[in-house]
Each structure stands twice: as C-alpha cells, then as structure tokens.
Amino acid sequence: MDSISSMNEALSYMEDHLTEEIDYGEAAKIAHCSEYHFKRMFSLLAGISLSEYVRRRRLTLAAIDLKDKNTRIIDVAVKYGYNAADSFSRAFQTMHGILPSEARDEQTKRKAYPRMTFQLSINGGCELNYRIVEKGPFKLAGFKKRVPIIFNGVNPEIAKMYQLMTPAVIERLKALSDIEPTGIISASTNFSEERMEESGELDHYIGVATTNSEATGFDELNVDAGTWAIFDSVGPFPETLQNVWGRIYSEWFPASGYEAVEGPEILWNESKDTENPKYKSEIWIPVKKKK
C-alpha cells in the first residue's frame, strides 16, 4: 500500500541521517502524515518507540566502527550523538553487554539491530467493522490518574481507580452522560514515547462523555470537535479487543486514507459481563483525512 511504502521511505531518510540530528518532522512529511501519527504508527507497528529504534541502529553501527582500532572511542561516540564518553559507554554496554573498548576484539560477541522495513500483511480476510463520525466539542468527566503502562494482567493503579466507582458515583456520572459513547467509558491520552517499551506512563480516565457544563467535583478533559473512527469488537474478551487494536494500526490505517491525531483513545464496553462469548466493545480513535 502507498502508506506502507511512504513509511519505508521515511525509514530510509532516517537511516541516511543516523550520524546527524534527525528531523522527525521531515520524516513524517516523507510518510505523508503528521509527526504525531508517524510516531504512533511506527511504535505500534514496530513494537518499540521511534527514538529507541534510532538508538539501537546507531549503537549497531557504532559497534562496526569500533572494529577499526585506529578510531578513537570518543570520535565514534560523537559521531552517533553522544557528547560524553561515559554516556556512550553506558548506552553501548546496555545494548551489547560489553564496553566500547572490548568491541575492538574480533572474538567479542556484539548485538546487531537490523534496519527495519514494514510490510502490509492481512490474514484470513476477516472483516473490520467501523464507522466514521463527526463530533462537536465535549469533555470527559470522571476520575483521572497518571498510570504506568502495563500490557499484561491487571494494572493495579487503574484497579484502584475503579474502587472510586461506588454506586452513588456511577449514578452521578451517568446523569451527566448525554452524548455518544454513552454510559461509563475509559480513555487514555498523553502517552509517553516509551509506550511500546512498557516503561512509560499515560493519563487514564474513567467517567463519561458529556456536554454538561456542571460536571463539578470530577476531573475533566476537554476534547475538541473532530472526526472519530469507531471500531466494533465482538467476541471473547479481552482477546478479540486486543486483536482489533492490532489490526487498526497494521491493516486499517495503512489502507484507510486517515491518520491518528492527538486526543484520547476511548473504550466503551457493553456491560460488566466479560464472560459473554459475544462481548461487545467499541474503540474510539480521533482521526483526520490525510492530505
């Protein structure tokens, strides 16, 4: 697809500038999308953040350069963006498990992180049901917390948030819910760039979408008017939901003509009965048409 081809052209641009300060805005232009979407697409397709990928590529090339015993370690460090020998040594040892000085020995094992390319792979021809809607401004009202990113199992910080959802609080929140997605929802926004290394943080909200200006007593997030892509997930929870999340970025975005924009990613669940084999959820992602 053109989108995947453009992403690979952007990777080529970065590869050609590994010994310089990379202009990620320029890379995004080559990929025909915003810098925000470029970084989000990259991290979700590659499984690591863009900055971590660049770091690994630079340290891979640095290990090759150090084979030349006539090259000073500090010169290699500066070449790949490290202004101090000790910071270069720490980064090098973290990746390769050896010091830069030890990399000069031909018998010493190093690690290589190959250049990456993306391919569009669609398996099984399964439908991905979605709709596009335009929404005016609204806000999320409820509870907010900065929480660590955890991929597997229960996030204890989010679990603590749900303890605040007493029957009385739920009743108050539902009284504020006056637009889609209706009822209690959760939302995540302001992701750390280290999202895919499972070491960053995000702002997590539990509450409702509302246009009511009297949502006092709750945390609030103002959401601008815009376009939303809404994806259905129907099946065993959470496997089906996780599969849909992956397909949105690996299949839908590259072929859709849309790109993600900054804003909360919202999850609506039909009920608390997660044992239902036809459990229904909706994923709401703010998007815009590509230019």
Backbone bond lengths (Angstrom), bond angles and torsions (degrees), N, CA, C in turn:
res aa  C-N    CA-C-N  psi(-1)  N-CA   C-N-CA  omega(-1)  CA-C   N-CA-C  phi
1 M - - - 1.454 - - 1.526 109.69 -
2 D 1.343 117.23 154.06 1.456 121.99 -178.72 1.523 111.09 -58.30
3 S 1.339 117.19 -38.56 1.456 120.83 -177.97 1.523 111.48 -63.76
4 I 1.319 117.09 -43.13 1.458 121.21 178.71 1.518 109.89 -66.62
5 S 1.334 116.91 -41.40 1.463 121.06 177.86 1.525 110.81 -59.85
6 S 1.326 116.33 -41.89 1.467 120.72 179.44 1.525 111.31 -66.72
7 M 1.341 117.05 -37.71 1.459 120.34 176.59 1.522 110.37 -61.46
8 N 1.331 116.57 -41.12 1.464 120.46 179.76 1.525 111.42 -68.22
9 E 1.325 117.45 -34.56 1.463 120.33 175.43 1.528 110.22 -64.44
10 A 1.328 116.17 -38.05 1.465 120.26 177.52 1.523 110.64 -65.43
11 L 1.328 117.17 -37.99 1.466 120.70 176.80 1.522 110.59 -63.85
12 S 1.331 116.56 -37.91 1.465 120.46 178.00 1.522 110.61 -63.83
13 Y 1.324 115.80 -40.61 1.468 120.33 177.21 1.533 110.02 -59.15
14 M 1.324 117.12 -46.50 1.461 120.39 -178.95 1.524 110.98 -65.31
15 E 1.326 116.31 -38.69 1.462 120.64 179.02 1.530 110.53 -60.70
16 D 1.318 116.71 -36.93 1.467 121.32 -179.83 1.525 112.76 -74.49
17 H 1.331 116.97 -10.97 1.467 120.49 -176.37 1.533 112.32 -123.78
18 L 1.315 117.22 27.00 1.462 120.34 -178.27 1.523 112.54 -67.61
19 T 1.328 117.12 -21.86 1.465 119.53 178.98 1.529 111.34 -95.41
20 E 1.319 116.54 11.60 1.456 121.85 178.62 1.528 108.79 -128.67
21 E 1.322 116.01 175.34 1.462 119.75 172.21 1.520 108.07 -77.29
22 I 1.316 117.09 116.84 1.460 121.51 -174.02 1.518 110.77 -76.74
23 D 1.314 115.77 131.35 1.462 122.18 176.53 1.531 107.44 -89.80
24 Y 1.333 116.18 98.09 1.460 119.62 -177.41 1.523 111.71 -68.56
25 G 1.322 116.47 -26.15 1.462 119.50 174.92 1.513 110.99 -63.76
26 E 1.339 116.35 -40.38 1.466 120.53 178.04 1.525 110.44 -67.61
27 A 1.331 116.72 -39.96 1.464 120.18 177.42 1.519 110.39 -60.63
28 A 1.333 116.87 -40.17 1.466 121.19 179.14 1.526 110.98 -65.32
29 K 1.348 116.82 -37.90 1.464 120.17 176.93 1.523 110.82 -61.23
30 I 1.320 116.19 -41.81 1.470 120.47 178.49 1.529 110.16 -62.60
31 A 1.348 115.88 -35.00 1.471 120.86 178.87 1.528 112.05 -81.96
32 H 1.349 116.97 0.52 1.470 122.91 178.64 1.520 112.34 58.78
33 C 1.328 115.95 44.94 1.459 119.56 177.32 1.517 108.86 -155.20
34 S 1.317 116.37 175.26 1.455 120.95 178.24 1.528 110.07 -73.32
35 E 1.316 115.32 159.77 1.466 119.54 178.04 1.527 110.46 -62.60
36 Y 1.333 116.47 -37.37 1.467 120.26 178.64 1.530 110.49 -60.19
37 H 1.334 116.47 -49.51 1.464 119.96 -178.70 1.523 110.88 -65.44
38 F 1.319 116.72 -39.99 1.467 120.48 -179.56 1.528 110.77 -58.62
39 K 1.334 116.27 -47.19 1.457 119.52 -179.11 1.530 111.53 -68.02
40 R 1.335 117.26 -38.08 1.467 120.46 179.04 1.521 110.45 -66.76
41 M 1.344 116.30 -46.70 1.459 120.09 179.54 1.519 110.54 -60.51
42 F 1.324 115.93 -45.32 1.458 118.98 -178.27 1.521 111.17 -59.64
43 S 1.327 116.71 -50.57 1.457 119.62 -175.14 1.521 112.27 -63.50
44 L 1.334 116.78 -37.39 1.464 119.26 -177.65 1.525 111.99 -79.19
45 L 1.326 118.10 -27.75 1.463 120.36 175.42 1.523 111.61 -80.83
46 A 1.343 116.04 -38.37 1.458 120.27 -173.95 1.525 112.97 -88.71
47 G 1.327 116.78 -24.61 1.459 119.31 -178.49 1.520 113.51 85.95
48 I 1.333 118.13 1.84 1.456 122.93 174.51 1.524 107.59 -140.42
49 S 1.323 116.32 161.58 1.453 119.14 178.34 1.520 110.46 -72.66
50 L 1.317 115.84 159.97 1.456 121.16 179.84 1.526 110.96 -62.33
51 S 1.325 117.80 -42.75 1.460 120.52 -179.26 1.525 111.72 -64.31
52 E 1.341 116.71 -36.54 1.465 119.82 178.33 1.525 110.82 -69.16
53 Y 1.319 117.44 -37.97 1.468 120.90 176.75 1.520 110.40 -60.79
54 V 1.343 117.13 -46.71 1.464 121.34 179.77 1.527 110.08 -62.76
55 R 1.324 117.04 -41.57 1.467 120.52 178.57 1.521 111.23 -59.52
56 R 1.329 116.57 -45.02 1.466 120.02 -179.10 1.522 111.93 -67.16
57 R 1.321 117.32 -38.12 1.464 120.12 178.39 1.531 110.37 -64.98
58 R 1.337 117.22 -43.45 1.462 120.41 179.95 1.523 111.30 -63.32
59 L 1.332 116.87 -42.19 1.462 119.63 -179.24 1.522 111.69 -71.20
60 T 1.322 117.65 -27.30 1.466 121.13 173.97 1.524 110.23 -65.35
61 L 1.334 116.19 -46.53 1.467 120.58 179.07 1.522 111.46 -68.78
62 A 1.325 116.33 -34.38 1.462 119.99 178.55 1.530 110.60 -61.57
63 A 1.325 117.04 -39.94 1.467 120.62 179.21 1.528 111.08 -62.89
64 I 1.314 116.39 -35.49 1.469 120.39 177.48 1.529 110.22 -68.04
65 D 1.335 116.77 -44.04 1.469 121.00 -179.83 1.521 111.94 -61.85
66 L 1.337 116.55 -33.87 1.463 120.27 -176.52 1.522 113.08 -71.26
67 K 1.326 117.62 -10.30 1.466 119.92 174.95 1.518 111.04 -63.80
68 D 1.345 116.04 -26.38 1.461 121.05 177.33 1.524 108.19 -79.04
69 K 1.325 117.02 106.61 1.461 121.04 -174.67 1.518 112.63 -70.76
70 N 1.336 116.95 -10.35 1.459 120.19 177.48 1.530 112.13 -86.23
71 T 1.326 116.60 -7.29 1.464 121.36 180.00 1.522 110.04 -91.67
72 R 1.321 116.22 129.06 1.467 119.52 179.33 1.527 110.32 -73.89
73 I 1.319 115.47 144.45 1.465 120.78 -179.52 1.517 110.56 -61.09
74 I 1.326 118.28 -41.01 1.460 120.59 -178.78 1.525 110.98 -64.34
75 D 1.334 117.43 -32.25 1.462 120.26 178.52 1.532 110.65 -68.21
76 V 1.319 116.31 -38.81 1.464 120.27 176.95 1.524 109.77 -67.15
77 A 1.321 116.49 -40.48 1.460 121.09 179.36 1.519 110.60 -59.23
78 V 1.321 116.97 -49.20 1.464 121.51 -179.29 1.524 110.77 -64.43
79 K 1.307 116.88 -38.91 1.464 121.31 -179.63 1.523 111.35 -56.26
80 Y 1.323 116.79 -35.97 1.463 120.59 -176.52 1.526 113.36 -106.56
81 G 1.338 114.69 24.83 1.458 118.79 168.18 1.500 116.69 92.83
82 Y 1.336 119.44 10.14 1.463 122.05 179.02 1.530 108.51 -106.80
83 N 1.314 116.53 119.40 1.460 121.00 -177.04 1.521 113.10 -88.36
84 A 1.321 117.21 -6.63 1.462 121.00 179.71 1.526 109.15 -132.21
85 A 1.317 115.84 138.23 1.466 120.79 -177.50 1.520 111.64 -63.90
86 D 1.352 117.31 -35.74 1.467 118.78 -176.97 1.525 112.06 -69.63
87 S 1.352 118.23 -38.03 1.462 120.13 178.04 1.530 110.25 -68.19
88 F 1.326 116.93 -36.50 1.470 120.57 175.87 1.520 110.01 -64.75
89 S 1.324 117.20 -43.77 1.470 120.93 -179.25 1.520 111.31 -61.55
90 R 1.350 116.05 -41.91 1.467 119.16 179.93 1.525 110.76 -64.07
91 A 1.337 116.61 -46.21 1.463 120.44 -179.65 1.526 110.55 -64.26
92 F 1.309 116.19 -41.74 1.468 121.19 -178.85 1.528 110.70 -64.10
93 Q 1.326 116.56 -43.95 1.463 120.28 -179.44 1.527 111.24 -68.42
94 T 1.327 117.00 -35.50 1.463 120.23 178.10 1.514 111.11 -60.49
95 M 1.339 116.71 -41.34 1.462 119.73 -178.42 1.521 112.75 -81.93
96 H 1.335 116.80 -48.45 1.469 120.71 -171.24 1.523 114.02 -93.49
97 G 1.339 117.09 -17.54 1.458 119.35 -178.99 1.507 113.82 80.06
98 I 1.323 117.15 6.65 1.467 122.52 179.06 1.520 108.87 -138.80
99 L 1.333 115.85 163.30 1.453 120.73 176.02 1.532 109.97 -80.11
100 P 1.335 117.94 155.57 1.464 119.97 177.72 1.525 112.86 -54.77
101 S 1.334 117.35 -37.15 1.465 120.38 179.77 1.523 111.84 -64.10
102 E 1.328 116.70 -31.78 1.471 120.46 179.81 1.520 111.91 -75.63
103 A 1.336 116.64 -19.36 1.464 120.17 -178.80 1.522 112.43 -71.16
104 R 1.324 117.22 -11.37 1.463 120.26 178.93 1.526 112.08 -74.50
105 D 1.325 116.01 -20.42 1.471 120.92 179.35 1.521 109.29 -76.91
106 E 1.307 117.56 121.10 1.465 122.40 -177.43 1.521 112.25 -60.95
107 Q 1.324 118.16 -24.02 1.462 121.78 -177.44 1.530 112.72 -85.29
108 T 1.326 115.78 -9.91 1.459 119.63 -177.60 1.533 110.68 -78.78
109 K 1.327 115.28 133.62 1.464 119.80 179.95 1.530 110.10 -80.40
110 R 1.319 114.86 138.27 1.460 121.74 176.21 1.522 108.26 -123.17
111 K 1.315 115.57 170.50 1.459 120.32 175.14 1.523 109.07 -110.10
112 A 1.316 115.87 143.02 1.462 120.57 177.95 1.522 109.21 -119.88
113 Y 1.323 115.70 135.77 1.459 120.88 175.04 1.519 106.64 -113.41
114 P 1.354 117.73 102.20 1.466 120.93 -172.85 1.521 112.64 -66.34
115 R 1.312 114.39 157.63 1.457 120.54 174.41 1.524 108.96 -60.59
116 M 1.309 116.31 140.98 1.458 122.00 -174.94 1.521 111.15 -99.70
117 T 1.320 116.30 146.41 1.460 122.39 169.19 1.524 107.51 -135.34
118 F 1.331 115.47 151.59 1.462 120.80 -178.89 1.525 110.11 -105.64
119 Q 1.321 115.44 144.09 1.460 122.46 173.34 1.515 108.26 -132.92
120 L 1.329 116.09 144.22 1.461 120.69 177.12 1.525 108.36 -87.41
121 S 1.333 115.82 121.21 1.463 120.90 -179.78 1.516 108.94 -127.75
122 I 1.323 116.57 116.65 1.459 121.84 179.54 1.524 107.94 -115.08
123 N 1.316 116.16 117.81 1.461 120.42 -175.26 1.523 111.36 -105.20
124 G 1.333 115.88 131.39 1.456 120.20 170.22 1.504 116.24 83.16
125 G 1.302 119.17 -11.40 1.461 121.28 179.30 1.512 113.55 62.38
126 C 1.331 118.20 31.18 1.465 121.43 -178.92 1.524 110.26 -73.22
127 E 1.325 115.81 143.08 1.462 120.24 178.54 1.526 110.01 -69.97
128 L 1.308 114.29 148.04 1.454 121.44 172.32 1.520 105.91 -125.07
129 N 1.318 115.91 100.89 1.459 120.84 -173.90 1.525 110.98 -83.14
130 Y 1.326 115.76 129.62 1.450 120.51 -179.29 1.521 110.23 -150.90
131 R 1.314 115.36 166.42 1.459 121.97 172.68 1.520 108.06 -142.27
132 I 1.324 115.76 155.47 1.459 122.27 178.17 1.523 107.81 -113.18
133 V 1.324 117.19 127.88 1.461 120.51 179.67 1.528 109.74 -130.76
134 E 1.314 115.06 150.01 1.459 122.22 172.64 1.529 108.00 -100.57
135 K 1.314 116.27 131.65 1.464 119.96 -179.40 1.519 109.75 -128.26
136 G 1.309 114.94 143.81 1.453 120.26 172.30 1.516 109.92 -75.29
137 P 1.326 117.42 -179.29 1.471 120.03 179.43 1.521 110.97 -67.20
138 F 1.296 115.69 147.05 1.467 121.88 174.91 1.516 107.45 -152.74
139 K 1.289 116.31 -176.52 1.458 119.25 175.85 1.517 110.77 -139.31
140 L 1.305 114.37 155.05 1.458 121.19 172.14 1.518 107.24 -96.11
141 A 1.302 116.88 126.43 1.458 122.10 179.36 1.520 108.76 -119.82
142 G 1.302 116.96 130.33 1.459 120.54 -179.43 1.512 110.46 164.21
143 F 1.314 116.59 -134.09 1.456 122.22 -179.66 1.520 110.24 -113.23
144 K 1.313 116.17 137.62 1.464 122.09 179.68 1.524 109.65 -123.02
145 K 1.352 114.61 143.22 1.460 119.08 175.08 1.521 109.10 -153.15
146 R 1.314 116.43 140.43 1.466 121.87 172.14 1.513 107.05 -80.99
147 V 1.329 117.18 117.55 1.462 120.61 -172.22 1.520 110.19 -125.84
148 P 1.330 117.27 153.67 1.464 120.15 175.47 1.521 110.33 -71.10
149 I 1.320 116.15 151.30 1.465 121.22 178.42 1.516 108.91 -83.93
150 I 1.325 115.94 122.34 1.466 122.30 178.92 1.522 107.85 -131.06
151 F 1.333 116.83 123.24 1.460 121.21 -176.58 1.527 112.62 -81.05
152 N 1.320 116.83 -43.84 1.465 120.28 -172.51 1.521 111.54 -112.82
153 G 1.324 114.51 141.11 1.450 119.46 178.13 1.514 112.58 80.07
154 V 1.311 115.21 -174.46 1.460 122.16 -177.14 1.523 109.67 -80.23
155 N 1.332 115.72 132.12 1.455 119.96 173.19 1.524 107.78 -81.55
156 P 1.331 119.12 111.83 1.473 120.51 -173.36 1.526 113.07 -61.44
157 E 1.339 117.57 -30.79 1.461 119.77 -179.55 1.529 110.95 -70.83
158 I 1.340 116.14 -37.33 1.462 119.45 176.89 1.528 110.08 -71.36
159 A 1.330 116.28 -36.11 1.469 120.19 177.57 1.530 110.04 -60.67
160 K 1.328 116.39 -37.86 1.471 119.79 177.58 1.522 110.85 -64.22
161 M 1.334 116.29 -35.24 1.465 120.00 178.96 1.523 110.98 -62.62
162 Y 1.329 116.26 -40.21 1.465 119.62 -178.79 1.526 112.07 -66.98
163 Q 1.323 117.24 -21.82 1.455 119.74 176.78 1.532 111.62 -66.28
164 L 1.351 115.18 -20.32 1.462 119.84 178.00 1.530 112.27 -78.58
165 M 1.348 115.88 -13.92 1.468 120.53 -175.77 1.526 110.55 -84.51
166 T 1.304 115.50 71.07 1.467 120.70 176.80 1.533 108.84 -74.96
167 P 1.333 117.99 162.07 1.471 119.81 178.27 1.530 112.69 -53.22
168 A 1.329 117.46 -38.44 1.464 120.48 -179.29 1.527 111.06 -67.37
169 V 1.338 116.13 -40.45 1.470 120.34 179.33 1.520 110.14 -67.26
170 I 1.332 116.71 -42.72 1.463 120.41 179.19 1.527 110.61 -60.33
171 E 1.316 116.00 -41.10 1.472 120.17 179.07 1.532 110.53 -62.75
172 R 1.331 116.85 -42.36 1.469 120.50 178.80 1.524 111.23 -63.63
173 L 1.315 115.86 -43.59 1.463 119.72 -178.61 1.520 111.60 -66.60
174 K 1.324 116.76 -45.02 1.468 119.68 -179.18 1.525 111.46 -62.48
175 A 1.326 116.67 -27.55 1.468 119.58 177.15 1.526 111.11 -68.59
176 L 1.339 116.92 -23.47 1.460 121.67 178.25 1.524 112.67 -85.91
177 S 1.342 117.18 -21.17 1.464 121.98 -175.69 1.526 110.17 -68.93
178 D 1.347 116.62 111.88 1.463 119.20 -177.46 1.532 113.76 -133.07
179 I 1.346 117.68 7.15 1.467 121.71 176.48 1.524 109.21 -143.95
180 E 1.346 114.99 163.95 1.459 119.00 174.27 1.517 110.27 -69.42
181 P 1.338 116.46 147.06 1.457 128.16 -6.80 1.532 110.33 -75.63
182 T 1.303 116.37 129.56 1.459 121.51 -172.98 1.526 111.84 -81.14
183 G 1.326 114.58 156.39 1.458 119.87 177.61 1.523 111.87 81.83
184 I 1.315 115.41 -167.61 1.462 121.43 -177.49 1.532 109.67 -73.50
185 I 1.328 116.28 130.85 1.461 122.34 179.54 1.527 108.78 -132.75
186 S 1.317 115.65 166.99 1.466 120.76 170.88 1.516 107.64 -124.47
187 A 1.319 116.78 154.65 1.459 121.04 -178.00 1.515 109.40 -148.83
188 S 1.329 115.17 148.04 1.461 121.12 177.73 1.514 108.93 -128.31
189 T 1.331 116.08 140.90 1.455 120.45 -179.70 1.527 108.89 -157.07
190 N 1.339 115.58 173.95 1.474 121.80 179.83 1.525 111.68 53.95
191 F 1.344 115.12 53.54 1.460 120.92 179.45 1.524 111.33 -70.39
192 S 1.329 116.59 140.54 1.455 120.19 168.72 1.519 108.48 -68.06
193 E 1.336 115.91 152.67 1.465 118.55 179.44 1.520 111.33 -64.44
194 E 1.348 116.65 -23.73 1.462 120.24 -178.91 1.519 112.30 -79.73
195 R 1.321 116.76 18.63 1.467 121.11 -175.16 1.529 112.68 -48.95
196 M 1.339 117.13 -46.85 1.460 119.14 -174.14 1.523 112.81 -78.22
197 E 1.348 117.97 -11.44 1.465 119.28 174.54 1.526 110.73 -88.86
198 E 1.317 116.26 3.11 1.463 122.67 -179.43 1.531 110.76 55.36
199 S 1.326 116.20 35.87 1.459 119.63 -179.34 1.528 112.16 -127.06
200 G 1.319 116.67 0.85 1.456 119.92 -178.15 1.516 112.39 -98.74
201 E 1.325 114.80 -162.73 1.457 121.34 -178.71 1.522 109.61 -136.38
202 L 1.317 115.53 168.02 1.459 121.80 175.47 1.518 108.83 -150.32
203 D 1.330 115.56 160.24 1.458 121.06 172.74 1.521 107.96 -87.98
204 H 1.323 116.98 121.67 1.467 120.80 -179.65 1.526 109.45 -112.69
205 Y 1.326 114.62 134.99 1.464 121.61 179.56 1.527 109.49 -120.11
206 I 1.304 115.84 141.48 1.460 122.56 168.23 1.522 106.12 -126.60
207 G 1.325 116.77 121.80 1.456 119.03 -176.75 1.505 112.12 175.99
208 V 1.333 116.17 -138.12 1.465 121.35 -178.28 1.521 109.99 -140.15
209 A 1.340 115.19 159.58 1.462 121.50 171.15 1.523 107.97 -89.77
210 T 1.319 115.90 133.41 1.462 118.65 -175.57 1.524 111.89 -151.55
211 T 1.316 115.08 153.70 1.466 121.33 170.79 1.517 109.50 -108.83
212 N 1.317 115.86 4.65 1.467 121.96 -178.13 1.525 109.98 -72.76
213 S 1.296 117.10 128.48 1.466 121.58 -178.99 1.523 112.72 -84.50
214 E 1.340 116.24 -2.68 1.466 119.94 -176.38 1.521 111.85 -105.63
215 A 1.312 116.67 36.98 1.470 120.21 -178.64 1.520 111.31 -86.38
216 T 1.314 116.30 40.23 1.464 120.93 -178.19 1.525 110.40 -66.64
217 G 1.332 113.84 150.22 1.454 118.93 179.42 1.511 113.67 93.56
218 F 1.331 118.10 -7.04 1.458 122.08 178.56 1.531 109.91 -122.33
219 D 1.319 115.68 157.88 1.467 119.87 169.64 1.516 108.33 -67.98
220 E 1.328 116.37 147.07 1.465 119.89 -178.07 1.519 111.00 -132.08
221 L 1.307 115.60 145.60 1.463 122.85 173.20 1.515 107.75 -128.63
222 N 1.329 116.69 116.71 1.457 120.60 177.57 1.524 109.84 -78.91
223 V 1.326 116.14 130.71 1.460 122.39 -178.80 1.522 108.61 -117.03
224 D 1.323 116.51 125.30 1.458 120.97 -178.20 1.519 111.75 -70.24
225 A 1.332 115.53 158.99 1.462 120.94 173.00 1.527 109.00 -62.34
226 G 1.326 116.16 146.68 1.454 118.09 -179.85 1.513 112.46 174.56
227 T 1.322 114.02 -167.76 1.464 122.66 -177.40 1.518 109.79 -103.35
228 W 1.331 115.76 140.16 1.462 121.22 -179.55 1.518 110.58 -127.09
229 A 1.317 115.73 135.61 1.464 121.72 170.07 1.523 107.13 -99.18
230 I 1.334 115.92 125.88 1.464 121.23 -174.32 1.526 108.34 -118.69
231 F 1.320 116.07 122.13 1.465 121.86 -174.31 1.520 110.41 -112.90
232 D 1.338 115.45 135.00 1.461 121.18 177.83 1.521 110.65 -85.52
233 S 1.304 115.76 140.75 1.457 122.37 171.11 1.521 107.02 -129.19
234 V 1.336 116.38 115.79 1.461 121.35 -179.24 1.524 108.43 -131.11
235 G 1.329 116.34 113.62 1.458 120.30 -179.23 1.512 110.51 156.10
236 P 1.323 116.69 -173.83 1.463 120.80 -178.49 1.529 111.60 -55.20
237 F 1.321 115.52 134.93 1.462 122.59 -178.65 1.525 109.24 -99.89
238 P 1.355 120.25 137.15 1.473 127.39 4.80 1.529 113.67 -98.97
239 E 1.360 116.97 4.54 1.465 119.53 -173.41 1.529 112.44 -57.32
240 T 1.345 115.96 -45.40 1.460 119.48 -178.02 1.523 111.09 -63.69
241 L 1.323 116.20 -43.39 1.459 121.23 -179.77 1.528 110.77 -60.99
242 Q 1.326 117.09 -44.82 1.465 120.76 179.84 1.524 111.26 -63.96
243 N 1.348 116.35 -36.66 1.458 120.47 178.50 1.518 111.26 -65.62
244 V 1.338 116.43 -41.63 1.461 120.42 179.12 1.522 110.59 -64.67
245 W 1.328 117.44 -42.16 1.466 120.99 177.36 1.523 110.55 -54.35
246 G 1.335 116.14 -47.96 1.459 120.19 -178.70 1.511 112.33 -63.44
247 R 1.338 117.14 -40.96 1.457 121.08 -177.23 1.530 112.45 -70.31
248 I 1.316 117.03 -28.52 1.470 119.84 178.44 1.522 110.04 -57.95
249 Y 1.329 116.44 -44.28 1.462 120.26 -176.02 1.521 112.97 -88.33
250 S 1.320 118.16 -31.40 1.464 119.14 -178.03 1.522 112.80 -86.75
251 E 1.346 117.84 -23.66 1.469 120.17 -176.55 1.528 112.88 -121.06
252 W 1.340 116.86 -49.05 1.465 118.27 -170.66 1.519 112.58 -73.54
253 F 1.322 118.11 -52.00 1.461 119.72 -177.75 1.532 112.55 -58.30
254 P 1.339 120.12 -45.58 1.464 118.98 -178.88 1.526 113.81 -61.11
255 A 1.337 117.46 -24.91 1.469 119.98 -175.16 1.523 113.84 -109.58
256 S 1.335 117.91 -1.68 1.463 120.09 -167.74 1.524 115.33 -92.98
257 G 1.329 117.12 -24.64 1.459 119.31 -172.66 1.517 112.91 83.47
258 Y 1.335 117.18 5.75 1.460 122.33 177.04 1.528 109.66 -111.87
259 E 1.333 115.38 160.82 1.451 121.29 172.49 1.521 108.93 -136.35
260 A 1.313 116.00 154.42 1.461 121.10 178.98 1.526 109.93 -73.89
261 V 1.317 115.89 146.81 1.462 121.57 174.22 1.517 108.39 -121.96
262 E 1.318 115.79 163.95 1.456 119.53 -179.44 1.522 110.62 -63.55
263 G 1.295 114.95 137.17 1.454 120.23 -179.11 1.515 109.88 156.74
264 P 1.322 117.30 172.14 1.463 120.10 -177.68 1.523 112.53 -73.42
265 E 1.312 116.68 139.31 1.459 122.79 169.70 1.524 106.45 -92.97
266 I 1.323 115.46 120.55 1.467 120.75 -169.44 1.527 110.49 -107.87
267 L 1.309 116.07 140.01 1.466 121.73 175.85 1.517 109.11 -121.09
268 W 1.335 115.16 124.52 1.465 121.95 174.54 1.517 108.48 -112.88
269 N 1.326 117.15 129.16 1.461 122.47 177.02 1.521 109.63 -114.06
270 E 1.331 115.14 141.01 1.458 121.01 -174.88 1.521 112.65 -64.77
271 S 1.332 116.68 -40.48 1.468 119.76 -176.07 1.525 108.97 -160.12
272 K 1.330 115.34 -177.66 1.461 120.79 176.17 1.521 112.61 -86.39
273 D 1.334 117.19 -7.21 1.462 121.81 -176.18 1.528 110.64 -80.45
274 T 1.326 116.40 76.22 1.472 120.18 -177.27 1.532 112.73 -73.63
275 E 1.333 117.10 -4.74 1.472 120.00 177.63 1.532 111.40 -83.28
276 N 1.315 117.80 -10.67 1.463 121.94 179.20 1.534 109.65 -62.52
277 P 1.356 118.61 122.46 1.476 120.40 -178.69 1.529 112.69 -65.07
278 K 1.328 117.10 -15.03 1.468 121.22 176.83 1.528 109.86 -116.08
279 Y 1.312 115.28 41.74 1.458 121.72 -179.32 1.525 110.00 -60.90
280 K 1.324 116.78 132.67 1.460 120.94 -175.30 1.528 111.43 -110.72
281 S 1.338 114.06 132.41 1.461 121.63 174.56 1.516 108.45 -134.68
282 E 1.330 116.68 163.18 1.462 122.52 171.66 1.521 109.06 -131.07
283 I 1.312 115.48 136.23 1.461 122.28 175.57 1.528 107.48 -107.07
284 W 1.314 116.99 123.41 1.464 122.84 179.56 1.524 108.57 -108.77
285 I 1.331 116.91 122.79 1.460 121.63 179.63 1.525 109.28 -126.80
286 P 1.339 119.32 127.36 1.455 121.20 176.71 1.531 110.46 -71.07
287 V 1.326 116.32 131.90 1.465 120.72 -174.73 1.521 110.37 -138.95
288 K 1.332 116.01 172.09 1.454 122.33 170.17 1.521 107.92 -148.61
289 K 1.313 116.39 156.87 1.457 122.02 177.10 1.524 108.99 -67.74
290 K 1.321 116.50 138.03 1.457 119.75 174.55 1.514 110.09 -68.80
291 K 1.322 115.73 146.45 1.464 119.30 178.45 1.528 109.54 -77.63
